[in-house]
Amino acid sequence: MALPHRPADDRRRPPPLVLCSPQIRLAFKRFFEASFAELAVLSYAEIPARVEVQNTAVIPCPD
């Protein structure tokens, strides 16, 4: 299903997804929901063990 505000070129790509720890999932989702509603935020605990995750980018935690 294509989102109406996404450019035609982006409709072939899956919607953006952030995979994070369960401890920050809700806060991360709430932070972005108003400005980036199509962003899916899941925790590692929500991904079945049989699903292979392929990273495309990593956001490092500052020291």
Secondary structure, DSSP 4 states (H G I P E B T S, - for coil): ---TTS-GGGGGSPPPEEEE-TTTHHHHHHHHTTT-TT-EEEEGGGS-TTSPP--S---PPP-
